[in-house]
Every structure is written in structure tokens, then in C-alpha cells.
Amino acid sequence: MATLDSAALVPDLEAQTYRKITWRIVPLFCVCFLVAYIDRVNVGLAKLQMLGDLGWSEQVYGFGSGLFFVGYILCEVPSNMLLQRVGAKLWIARIMITWGIASGLTMVVTTPIQFYVLRFLLGVAEAGFMPGVLFYFSTWYPLRRRSRITALFMLGIPLSSVVGNPLSGWIMGRFQGVDHLAGWQWLFLIEALPSIILGIVVYLCLPKSIDAARWLTDIQKSLVRRNLDGDQHASSAAAVLDALRDTRVWLLGAADGTILLGLYSIAFWLPSIIKKTGVSDPFQIGLLSAIPHIAGAGAMILIGWHADRQGERRWHSALPMLIGAAGLVASTGFAQNLTATIICMTIANAGILGAIPPFWCIPGTFLRGRAAAAGLALAGSIANLAGVFSTSLIGWLVDRTGTPAAPLIAFSGCLVLGSFIVIRLPTAIVDR
């Protein structure tokens, strides 16, 4: 009977094994994240029609958009703890189906209160998805491979805008008035369906564990387990409470919050910023707002690959954050210039998104097992406070000043602060 030691003679066995694992689970999760993010931020395109149809202010939109993150924050840690109990397959499928339903129901809102309730419920439904997937990856991939895998998974963020923004713009134009429904109503209905379908696919296709992966040989399973055991020399929290008491988790949550301030300011408000330069067609706005996210996708792949190759994560996170801050500041000087606005936002988005893959590998350097699930969820909860403040603050200021320049400058300052938090993390903890 072949053993792991004898299998070492097989050329590229490890590469073949991880290539098989990656093709089996990562593309599915990337597509899931893509549709999740579309359902989270498609309200940014919908508002181009929605606010006028319903007679709402920018402040109503900003507050309602931010309530998503309230629900998300409140349920993030409990959701990940339940994932530990019932398993990733069932829980992630449940997350996707319920968020699809909540997003689709947004088509029937007529009052601000209804909008607020459904945005809150969307956050409750989606809570735990991203940290749950990152935890699931930690049960398959050793740390030295995780930045690249995280980058591939999180391509769903920029790709959601590359695909979703033009699609949303087309739906709003093409279906306006069909069956007496507004374009923005069709937008919520049509874009909710993929989430529900993919939730079913996850339940049917996702392996519960390494042992349940029938497409791996016994030798390949042993190799994966051995590589995971090799990470155990890293200091780890012994229990969930240790993760919650770990100062590093709170610092990472704060730093990620600064990343999300920049990310959400672009995702939720770029269509409106483009409209103010004189572009009125929803489809054209969708195409133009996709450009920064194409650059962001390339930055995520390149920086994630380079971070794994160098075994370094602090500067691979901090420097892109500083570049993102510079792009946001520069964009405020060209409010009426479409070309300059797109260029500045492209630089900003590439920097902000490029920081994410190496950044989200940092918690795995010092957390394991149930502590990893709790730590990832807690850091995500802290970070998503940024979503509450970013959308509400911009909405309030835009109503009063007519421009998002002030909050964009403030958010760029937060990105600089976040980069210093990351730089100050101990090298022995972060770089592995």
C-alpha cells in the first residue's frame, strides 16, 4: 500500500493536489462572493432611479445602506460559531439563500422604514459568509499558500462591480416600466436569484472536510493534513475567549475598518460621483464605474501572489493602503472631470483592494481552530462598523454640501492610520 513517504517520489504531487483542491472549491466561492457583493452594493446603482421614484433624500439612502452593516455586525460572531456547530456546507448554503430572499424583497419597499428593515435583515442574513469561507480555507490550505487563495476568492469583490455595475445599469434601462415595475425593482428581483441558486449548489457540491473529498486519494489527503499540521508551530489561541481577548484581533479589526471605509465609499457612491460629471445613462454609468474594479482585480492577484512568494504581509498590506489613500484625496480635486475622476478612483481602488488578500491572511498566523473562527468573525465585525459610518456620513454631508469631498479626504486619513497599525504588528507574528 502506498504511503505518504513513498508518494514523495511522485513529481509535483503537492502541486497536483492543491491544484485539484483549488479548482474544486475556490471558483465556486469566488462566484458566491461575487453575487453576495452585487446584492450588497447594487443599491448604489438602484438609487439613481429609486430616490427620485420614492422621493427619498441622500441621507435616507445613506442611513439605510449603513443598516446592512448593523445587522452584519450583530450576527457575525454568532453566525461563525453556528458554522462551527452545523458545518460549513449547510451554514454557508443557508446564508446565501436567506440573503437572496432579503435582497429580492427590496423591490417592494415604498417607505424609508421598509428600506431600513430589509437592509438590516440583509446584513443579518449575510453575516458570517466571508469569515466563514476564510475559516473553511484554513482547514485545507497551509499558511504559505493562503494569500493567493484568499486573493482568488476575494476577486468576487471587484468582479462584482465589473459584472454587476454594467448589468445593473442594463437591467434598469431595459426593464423600466415592464409589467408596471420600475427598473430598480427588476434590478433587485433579477439579481437576487443567483444567490438562491448558488446556495443550493453549495449544499450539494461542497465537501464537509478533507475526509469527505472523494476526489482526493488517501495519499493526497494525508499530504494536506501533514501540511496543515506543519503550521501548528505558530502561536495559537487555545480557546474562543482567548481570541476575543487578543489585542491583535481588535487591532486588525480596526485596520480592516479603515480599508472598508475606502472600499465602501467607492462601491456605494462612485455611480453618483460619475453622474455628477454629466453622464446620465445608467448603463454608461455602470460601465464607467466598472473600470476601477478591473484594476482592483489585477492588483489583488499580483499582490497576493507576491506576498506569498516573499512570505511578507505587513508591507504588502500597508503600502497599497497608502496608495489607496492618495487616490481618494486626488479624486476630490477633479469633481467635474470624468477622465481624471476615473483615473484617481482606479488608483485608489487598486490600492485598497490589493491590500485585502495579504491582510486577511494575518489572523491565521496566530489563531487556530475555533479561535480562528471567532477571531475572524470578531475582526470582521469591528471592521464593518466602517460600513455604518461611511454610508451615513457621506449621505449626510452630500445633502448639505453637494459633494463627497470632505468624507473622502477623512477616509483617506483613516487609511493612512490603518497602514500604520499594520506596520506596527510584530514581524514574528505576521510574516510566515
PAKE-787047 format. One record per residue (C-alpha): x, y, z; residue in three letters. Coordinates in pm, whole numbers. Each point is the difference from the previous one (the first is absolute). Layout:
% residues N
@u->X | v->Y | w->Z | code->ALA
...
//
This chain:
% residues 432
@u->0 | v->0 | w->0 | code->MET
@u->139 | v->341 | w->-97 | code->ALA
@u->99 | v->235 | w->281 | code->THR
@u->59 | v->373 | w->18 | code->LEU
@u->376 | v->-55 | w->14 | code->ASP
@u->0 | v->-217 | w->-311 | code->SER
@u->-231 | v->247 | w->-172 | code->ALA
@u->265 | v->265 | w->46 | code->ALA
@u->170 | v->-160 | w->-297 | code->LEU
@u->-292 | v->103 | w->-221 | code->VAL
@u->97 | v->321 | w->-184 | code->PRO
@u->-204 | v->305 | w->94 | code->ASP
@u->-237 | v->-198 | w->222 | code->LEU
@u->-60 | v->298 | w->227 | code->GLU
@u->-58 | v->236 | w->-290 | code->ALA
@u->-242 | v->-246 | w->-160 | code->GLN
@u->-188 | v->-46 | w->328 | code->THR
@u->-51 | v->370 | w->68 | code->TYR
@u->-86 | v->69 | w->-361 | code->ARG
@u->-278 | v->-258 | w->28 | code->LYS
@u->-125 | v->148 | w->329 | code->ILE
@u->7 | v->353 | w->-138 | code->THR
@u->-198 | v->-83 | w->-312 | code->TRP
@u->-258 | v->-185 | w->209 | code->ARG
@u->-79 | v->263 | w->264 | code->ILE
@u->147 | v->344 | w->-78 | code->VAL
@u->-186 | v->92 | w->-323 | code->PRO
@u->-332 | v->-89 | w->165 | code->LEU
@u->71 | v->225 | w->297 | code->PHE
@u->126 | v->279 | w->-225 | code->CYS
@u->-328 | v->-2 | w->-192 | code->VAL
@u->-192 | v->-12 | w->330 | code->CYS
@u->190 | v->303 | w->127 | code->PHE
@u->-62 | v->176 | w->-331 | code->LEU
@u->-378 | v->-35 | w->27 | code->VAL
@u->11 | v->82 | w->373 | code->ALA
@u->177 | v->325 | w->-69 | code->TYR
@u->-234 | v->84 | w->-287 | code->ILE
@u->-295 | v->-42 | w->237 | code->ASP
@u->179 | v->213 | w->260 | code->ARG
@u->90 | v->298 | w->-221 | code->VAL
@u->-248 | v->-7 | w->-291 | code->ASN
@u->-197 | v->254 | w->198 | code->VAL
@u->267 | v->250 | w->-118 | code->GLY
@u->-129 | v->-32 | w->-357 | code->LEU
@u->-363 | v->-41 | w->105 | code->ALA
@u->7 | v->337 | w->177 | code->LYS
@u->40 | v->177 | w->-335 | code->LEU
@u->-370 | v->-75 | w->-60 | code->GLN
@u->-120 | v->-105 | w->344 | code->MET
@u->45 | v->331 | w->181 | code->LEU
@u->-190 | v->195 | w->-263 | code->GLY
@u->-283 | v->-255 | w->-24 | code->ASP
@u->-50 | v->-20 | w->377 | code->LEU
@u->84 | v->360 | w->87 | code->GLY
@u->285 | v->-89 | w->238 | code->TRP
@u->303 | v->210 | w->93 | code->SER
@u->367 | v->-97 | w->-21 | code->GLU
@u->-3 | v->-25 | w->380 | code->GLN
@u->-279 | v->-262 | w->-7 | code->VAL
@u->200 | v->-200 | w->-252 | code->TYR
@u->324 | v->29 | w->198 | code->GLY
@u->-162 | v->-97 | w->330 | code->PHE
@u->-184 | v->-295 | w->-152 | code->GLY
@u->310 | v->-124 | w->-180 | code->SER
@u->190 | v->16 | w->327 | code->GLY
@u->-258 | v->-205 | w->189 | code->LEU
@u->118 | v->-302 | w->-198 | code->PHE
@u->318 | v->13 | w->206 | code->PHE
@u->-186 | v->28 | w->330 | code->VAL
@u->-168 | v->-335 | w->-63 | code->GLY
@u->325 | v->-140 | w->-133 | code->TYR
@u->198 | v->105 | w->308 | code->ILE
@u->-254 | v->-125 | w->253 | code->LEU
@u->-13 | v->-348 | w->-156 | code->CYS
@u->355 | v->-48 | w->-129 | code->GLU
@u->149 | v->-182 | w->301 | code->VAL
@u->-314 | v->-204 | w->84 | code->PRO
@u->-24 | v->-102 | w->-366 | code->SER
@u->356 | v->-129 | w->-7 | code->ASN
@u->-50 | v->-187 | w->325 | code->MET
@u->-306 | v->-172 | w->-149 | code->LEU
@u->205 | v->-83 | w->-309 | code->LEU
@u->234 | v->-189 | w->232 | code->GLN
@u->-293 | v->-198 | w->138 | code->ARG
@u->-195 | v->-87 | w->-315 | code->VAL
@u->278 | v->-1 | w->-258 | code->GLY
@u->104 | v->232 | w->-281 | code->ALA
@u->-206 | v->-171 | w->-269 | code->LYS
@u->-340 | v->44 | w->166 | code->LEU
@u->67 | v->339 | w->159 | code->TRP
@u->149 | v->175 | w->-305 | code->ILE
@u->-287 | v->-135 | w->-211 | code->ALA
@u->-247 | v->141 | w->254 | code->ARG
@u->176 | v->336 | w->-5 | code->ILE
@u->-21 | v->28 | w->-377 | code->MET
@u->-364 | v->-101 | w->-33 | code->ILE
@u->-122 | v->237 | w->273 | code->THR
@u->200 | v->296 | w->-127 | code->TRP
@u->-138 | v->-60 | w->-349 | code->GLY
@u->-354 | v->13 | w->137 | code->ILE
@u->69 | v->319 | w->202 | code->ALA
@u->160 | v->173 | w->-298 | code->SER
@u->-284 | v->-94 | w->-233 | code->GLY
@u->-264 | v->134 | w->239 | code->LEU
@u->157 | v->347 | w->-28 | code->THR
@u->-192 | v->37 | w->-326 | code->MET
@u->-325 | v->53 | w->194 | code->VAL
@u->113 | v->280 | w->235 | code->VAL
@u->-197 | v->323 | w->-11 | code->THR
@u->99 | v->170 | w->328 | code->THR
@u->334 | v->72 | w->169 | code->PRO
@u->-95 | v->-228 | w->292 | code->ILE
@u->-53 | v->-295 | w->-233 | code->GLN
@u->335 | v->73 | w->-164 | code->PHE
@u->172 | v->19 | w->338 | code->TYR
@u->-148 | v->-331 | w->118 | code->VAL
@u->97 | v->-191 | w->-314 | code->LEU
@u->355 | v->140 | w->-8 | code->ARG
@u->39 | v->-103 | w->364 | code->PHE
@u->-134 | v->-350 | w->-75 | code->LEU
@u->233 | v->-30 | w->-300 | code->LEU
@u->292 | v->61 | w->236 | code->GLY
@u->-134 | v->-258 | w->247 | code->VAL
@u->-36 | v->-254 | w->-282 | code->ALA
@u->347 | v->55 | w->-149 | code->GLU
@u->185 | v->14 | w->335 | code->ALA
@u->274 | v->-259 | w->28 | code->GLY
@u->42 | v->-70 | w->-371 | code->PHE
@u->346 | v->144 | w->-65 | code->MET
@u->167 | v->-99 | w->331 | code->PRO
@u->-173 | v->-338 | w->-28 | code->GLY
@u->154 | v->-60 | w->-341 | code->VAL
@u->342 | v->120 | w->121 | code->LEU
@u->-24 | v->-241 | w->292 | code->PHE
@u->-99 | v->-279 | w->-240 | code->TYR
@u->309 | v->74 | w->-210 | code->PHE
@u->214 | v->-27 | w->314 | code->SER
@u->-112 | v->-363 | w->32 | code->THR
@u->140 | v->-76 | w->-348 | code->TRP
@u->297 | v->227 | w->-72 | code->TYR
@u->320 | v->57 | w->200 | code->PRO
@u->85 | v->359 | w->78 | code->LEU
@u->265 | v->26 | w->-270 | code->ARG
@u->-265 | v->-52 | w->-269 | code->ARG
@u->-280 | v->204 | w->150 | code->ARG
@u->63 | v->351 | w->-137 | code->SER
@u->-38 | v->-119 | w->-358 | code->ARG
@u->-314 | v->-197 | w->81 | code->ILE
@u->-148 | v->290 | w->193 | code->THR
@u->75 | v->226 | w->-297 | code->ALA
@u->-179 | v->-237 | w->-239 | code->LEU
@u->-302 | v->-19 | w->231 | code->PHE
@u->-17 | v->374 | w->56 | code->MET
@u->12 | v->67 | w->-372 | code->LEU
@u->-375 | v->-18 | w->53 | code->GLY
@u->15 | v->356 | w->138 | code->ILE
@u->136 | v->179 | w->-309 | code->PRO
@u->-160 | v->-244 | w->-243 | code->LEU
@u->-339 | v->71 | w->157 | code->SER
@u->36 | v->359 | w->-116 | code->SER
@u->156 | v->-91 | w->-335 | code->VAL
@u->-297 | v->-229 | w->-69 | code->VAL
@u->-265 | v->146 | w->227 | code->GLY
@u->22 | v->371 | w->-78 | code->ASN
@u->-50 | v->-30 | w->-379 | code->PRO
@u->-258 | v->-275 | w->57 | code->LEU
@u->-189 | v->210 | w->253 | code->SER
@u->4 | v->300 | w->-232 | code->GLY
@u->-127 | v->-213 | w->-290 | code->TRP
@u->-279 | v->-155 | w->210 | code->ILE
@u->-117 | v->341 | w->120 | code->MET
@u->-15 | v->135 | w->-355 | code->GLY
@u->-132 | v->-309 | w->-176 | code->ARG
@u->-274 | v->-94 | w->249 | code->PHE
@u->-119 | v->346 | w->100 | code->GLN
@u->-380 | v->-10 | w->-6 | code->GLY
@u->-28 | v->-370 | w->-91 | code->VAL
@u->-308 | v->-146 | w->172 | code->ASP
@u->-45 | v->337 | w->173 | code->HIS
@u->322 | v->-44 | w->200 | code->LEU
@u->285 | v->250 | w->16 | code->ALA
@u->346 | v->-93 | w->-122 | code->GLY
@u->139 | v->1 | w->352 | code->TRP
@u->-269 | v->-250 | w->109 | code->GLN
@u->100 | v->-239 | w->-278 | code->TRP
@u->362 | v->51 | w->106 | code->LEU
@u->-60 | v->-134 | w->353 | code->PHE
@u->-216 | v->-287 | w->-125 | code->LEU
@u->231 | v->-126 | w->-276 | code->ILE
@u->324 | v->36 | w->194 | code->GLU
@u->-138 | v->-187 | w->304 | code->ALA
@u->-61 | v->-323 | w->-191 | code->LEU
@u->367 | v->-109 | w->-48 | code->PRO
@u->60 | v->11 | w->378 | code->SER
@u->-284 | v->-242 | w->67 | code->ILE
@u->111 | v->-235 | w->-279 | code->ILE
@u->364 | v->3 | w->113 | code->LEU
@u->-105 | v->-72 | w->358 | code->GLY
@u->-150 | v->-326 | w->-123 | code->ILE
@u->314 | v->-75 | w->-203 | code->VAL
@u->222 | v->54 | w->307 | code->VAL
@u->-206 | v->-245 | w->203 | code->TYR
@u->13 | v->-264 | w->-273 | code->LEU
@u->364 | v->39 | w->-107 | code->CYS
@u->213 | v->126 | w->291 | code->LEU
@u->197 | v->-270 | w->187 | code->PRO
@u->-42 | v->13 | w->378 | code->LYS
@u->367 | v->-73 | w->66 | code->SER
@u->318 | v->-147 | w->-143 | code->ILE
@u->-125 | v->-351 | w->82 | code->ASP
@u->-325 | v->63 | w->-189 | code->ALA
@u->180 | v->104 | w->-322 | code->ALA
@u->-46 | v->-309 | w->-216 | code->ARG
@u->203 | v->159 | w->-278 | code->TRP
@u->318 | v->-15 | w->214 | code->LEU
@u->200 | v->-321 | w->41 | code->THR
@u->95 | v->-122 | w->347 | code->ASP
@u->359 | v->112 | w->-63 | code->ILE
@u->-113 | v->347 | w->-104 | code->GLN
@u->-218 | v->30 | w->311 | code->LYS
@u->297 | v->-97 | w->218 | code->SER
@u->218 | v->258 | w->-172 | code->LEU
@u->-253 | v->277 | w->63 | code->VAL
@u->-33 | v->-98 | w->367 | code->ARG
@u->377 | v->-8 | w->43 | code->ARG
@u->38 | v->349 | w->-149 | code->ASN
@u->-270 | v->135 | w->231 | code->LEU
@u->171 | v->-161 | w->300 | code->ASP
@u->320 | v->175 | w->-106 | code->GLY
@u->-164 | v->336 | w->75 | code->ASP
@u->-63 | v->-90 | w->361 | code->GLN
@u->338 | v->129 | w->116 | code->HIS
@u->-148 | v->348 | w->-26 | code->ALA
@u->-131 | v->138 | w->328 | code->SER
@u->-374 | v->-58 | w->21 | code->SER
@u->-288 | v->92 | w->222 | code->ALA
@u->-116 | v->-305 | w->193 | code->ALA
@u->-363 | v->99 | w->25 | code->ALA
@u->-259 | v->235 | w->-140 | code->VAL
@u->28 | v->233 | w->299 | code->LEU
@u->371 | v->36 | w->-66 | code->ASP
@u->-80 | v->126 | w->-350 | code->ALA
@u->-249 | v->249 | w->139 | code->LEU
@u->258 | v->125 | w->251 | code->ARG
@u->282 | v->19 | w->-252 | code->ASP
@u->100 | v->364 | w->-59 | code->THR
@u->130 | v->-91 | w->-345 | code->ARG
@u->-349 | v->-104 | w->-112 | code->VAL
@u->-142 | v->339 | w->101 | code->TRP
@u->286 | v->185 | w->-170 | code->LEU
@u->-54 | v->-198 | w->-319 | code->LEU
@u->-372 | v->77 | w->16 | code->GLY
@u->76 | v->371 | w->32 | code->ALA
@u->248 | v->-10 | w->-289 | code->ALA
@u->-243 | v->-189 | w->-221 | code->ASP
@u->-265 | v->256 | w->90 | code->GLY
@u->214 | v->269 | w->-160 | code->THR
@u->29 | v->-216 | w->-314 | code->ILE
@u->-377 | v->-39 | w->-13 | code->LEU
@u->-56 | v->374 | w->42 | code->LEU
@u->183 | v->54 | w->-328 | code->GLY
@u->-147 | v->-306 | w->-169 | code->LEU
@u->-364 | v->81 | w->80 | code->TYR
@u->36 | v->368 | w->-81 | code->SER
@u->91 | v->-109 | w->-354 | code->ILE
@u->-248 | v->-289 | w->-26 | code->ALA
@u->-305 | v->191 | w->125 | code->PHE
@u->70 | v->349 | w->-135 | code->TRP
@u->209 | v->-25 | w->-318 | code->LEU
@u->-311 | v->-27 | w->-225 | code->PRO
@u->-134 | v->324 | w->151 | code->SER
@u->339 | v->170 | w->-33 | code->ILE
@u->13 | v->-98 | w->-369 | code->ILE
@u->-354 | v->128 | w->-53 | code->LYS
@u->101 | v->339 | w->136 | code->LYS
@u->263 | v->29 | w->-276 | code->THR
@u->-281 | v->5 | w->-257 | code->GLY
@u->-60 | v->-368 | w->-86 | code->VAL
@u->-372 | v->-84 | w->29 | code->SER
@u->-53 | v->-341 | w->-165 | code->ASP
@u->-4 | v->-278 | w->268 | code->PRO
@u->173 | v->-250 | w->-230 | code->PHE
@u->284 | v->243 | w->-79 | code->GLN
@u->37 | v->80 | w->370 | code->ILE
@u->19 | v->-374 | w->71 | code->GLY
@u->272 | v->-51 | w->-263 | code->LEU
@u->207 | v->295 | w->121 | code->LEU
@u->-27 | v->-98 | w->366 | code->SER
@u->128 | v->-349 | w->-91 | code->ALA
@u->340 | v->134 | w->-115 | code->ILE
@u->151 | v->53 | w->349 | code->PRO
@u->-103 | v->-352 | w->95 | code->HIS
@u->177 | v->-158 | w->-297 | code->ILE
@u->322 | v->157 | w->126 | code->ALA
@u->-88 | v->-115 | w->353 | code->GLY
@u->-32 | v->-362 | w->-116 | code->ALA
@u->346 | v->10 | w->-156 | code->GLY
@u->149 | v->157 | w->312 | code->ALA
@u->-149 | v->-269 | w->225 | code->MET
@u->149 | v->-283 | w->-205 | code->ILE
@u->343 | v->162 | w->-36 | code->LEU
@u->39 | v->111 | w->362 | code->ILE
@u->-140 | v->-326 | w->140 | code->GLY
@u->244 | v->-203 | w->-211 | code->TRP
@u->295 | v->220 | w->95 | code->HIS
@u->-87 | v->-7 | w->371 | code->ALA
@u->8 | v->-381 | w->2 | code->ASP
@u->322 | v->-7 | w->-200 | code->ARG
@u->174 | v->239 | w->239 | code->GLN
@u->-163 | v->-137 | w->317 | code->GLY
@u->-72 | v->361 | w->101 | code->GLU
@u->-338 | v->154 | w->80 | code->ARG
@u->40 | v->327 | w->187 | code->ARG
@u->142 | v->212 | w->-281 | code->TRP
@u->-204 | v->-186 | w->-262 | code->HIS
@u->-306 | v->128 | w->187 | code->SER
@u->123 | v->341 | w->119 | code->ALA
@u->148 | v->139 | w->-324 | code->LEU
@u->-313 | v->-69 | w->-210 | code->PRO
@u->-208 | v->167 | w->273 | code->MET
@u->216 | v->313 | w->-30 | code->LEU
@u->-39 | v->-4 | w->-379 | code->ILE
@u->-376 | v->-33 | w->43 | code->GLY
@u->-3 | v->300 | w->236 | code->ALA
@u->190 | v->210 | w->-254 | code->ALA
@u->-247 | v->-91 | w->-274 | code->GLY
@u->-301 | v->99 | w->211 | code->LEU
@u->152 | v->338 | w->87 | code->VAL
@u->92 | v->67 | w->-363 | code->ALA
@u->-354 | v->-82 | w->-118 | code->SER
@u->-147 | v->289 | w->198 | code->THR
@u->188 | v->252 | w->-216 | code->GLY
@u->-171 | v->-110 | w->-324 | code->PHE
@u->-370 | v->-12 | w->93 | code->ALA
@u->-120 | v->116 | w->-344 | code->GLN
@u->262 | v->-176 | w->-213 | code->ASN
@u->-114 | v->-350 | w->-97 | code->LEU
@u->336 | v->-128 | w->-128 | code->THR
@u->199 | v->124 | w->299 | code->ALA
@u->-263 | v->-133 | w->241 | code->THR
@u->17 | v->-348 | w->-153 | code->ILE
@u->384 | v->0 | w->6 | code->ILE
@u->17 | v->107 | w->365 | code->CYS
@u->-267 | v->-247 | w->108 | code->MET
@u->177 | v->-276 | w->-194 | code->THR
@u->323 | v->67 | w->190 | code->ILE
@u->-189 | v->17 | w->330 | code->ALA
@u->-193 | v->-321 | w->-61 | code->ASN
@u->307 | v->-194 | w->-116 | code->ALA
@u->181 | v->96 | w->319 | code->GLY
@u->-290 | v->-73 | w->234 | code->ILE
@u->-94 | v->-332 | w->-157 | code->LEU
@u->362 | v->-106 | w->-41 | code->GLY
@u->53 | v->26 | w->375 | code->ALA
@u->-278 | v->-245 | w->85 | code->ILE
@u->148 | v->-345 | w->-88 | code->PRO
@u->322 | v->29 | w->206 | code->PRO
@u->-185 | v->181 | w->276 | code->PHE
@u->-257 | v->-276 | w->53 | code->TRP
@u->273 | v->-263 | w->27 | code->CYS
@u->139 | v->168 | w->312 | code->ILE
@u->-259 | v->-138 | w->248 | code->PRO
@u->87 | v->-355 | w->-108 | code->GLY
@u->358 | v->51 | w->117 | code->THR
@u->-101 | v->-2 | w->366 | code->PHE
@u->-350 | v->-152 | w->20 | code->LEU
@u->-105 | v->-362 | w->-48 | code->ARG
@u->-315 | v->-211 | w->16 | code->GLY
@u->-303 | v->149 | w->174 | code->ARG
@u->212 | v->298 | w->100 | code->ALA
@u->61 | v->71 | w->-368 | code->ALA
@u->-372 | v->1 | w->-73 | code->ALA
@u->-68 | v->236 | w->289 | code->ALA
@u->299 | v->222 | w->-75 | code->GLY
@u->-83 | v->38 | w->-368 | code->LEU
@u->-362 | v->78 | w->80 | code->ALA
@u->90 | v->249 | w->274 | code->LEU
@u->250 | v->182 | w->-222 | code->ALA
@u->-261 | v->12 | w->-275 | code->GLY
@u->-263 | v->135 | w->239 | code->SER
@u->227 | v->278 | w->123 | code->ILE
@u->96 | v->86 | w->-356 | code->ALA
@u->-356 | v->17 | w->-125 | code->ASN
@u->-78 | v->283 | w->238 | code->LEU
@u->162 | v->193 | w->-284 | code->ALA
@u->-293 | v->-86 | w->-225 | code->GLY
@u->-246 | v->158 | w->241 | code->VAL
@u->193 | v->325 | w->28 | code->PHE
@u->120 | v->28 | w->-359 | code->SER
@u->-339 | v->-15 | w->-171 | code->THR
@u->-182 | v->209 | w->264 | code->SER
@u->272 | v->265 | w->17 | code->LEU
@u->31 | v->41 | w->-376 | code->ILE
@u->-378 | v->18 | w->-42 | code->GLY
@u->-31 | v->266 | w->270 | code->TRP
@u->288 | v->209 | w->-137 | code->LEU
@u->-108 | v->-30 | w->-365 | code->VAL
@u->-344 | v->134 | w->93 | code->ASP
@u->162 | v->302 | w->164 | code->ARG
@u->301 | v->71 | w->-220 | code->THR
@u->-94 | v->-153 | w->-335 | code->GLY
@u->337 | v->-182 | w->-14 | code->THR
@u->159 | v->-308 | w->164 | code->PRO
@u->345 | v->168 | w->13 | code->ALA
@u->16 | v->49 | w->380 | code->ALA
@u->-73 | v->-362 | w->98 | code->PRO
@u->230 | v->-135 | w->-273 | code->LEU
@u->287 | v->204 | w->141 | code->ILE
@u->-87 | v->-116 | w->352 | code->ALA
@u->-13 | v->-364 | w->-112 | code->PHE
@u->338 | v->33 | w->-168 | code->SER
@u->140 | v->116 | w->334 | code->GLY
@u->-151 | v->-309 | w->162 | code->CYS
@u->174 | v->-217 | w->-260 | code->LEU
@u->332 | v->158 | w->93 | code->VAL
@u->-70 | v->-75 | w->367 | code->LEU
@u->-92 | v->-359 | w->-86 | code->GLY
@u->324 | v->-47 | w->-191 | code->SER
@u->198 | v->105 | w->308 | code->PHE
@u->-191 | v->-253 | w->213 | code->ILE
@u->99 | v->-276 | w->-241 | code->VAL
@u->363 | v->114 | w->-17 | code->ILE
@u->25 | v->-8 | w->380 | code->ARG
@u->-103 | v->-367 | w->21 | code->LEU
@u->293 | v->-222 | w->108 | code->PRO
@u->190 | v->-154 | w->-291 | code->THR
@u->21 | v->-334 | w->180 | code->ALA
@u->-380 | v->-20 | w->10 | code->ILE
@u->-89 | v->127 | w->-345 | code->VAL
@u->271 | v->-125 | w->-237 | code->ASP
@u->-14 | v->-377 | w->-42 | code->ARG
//
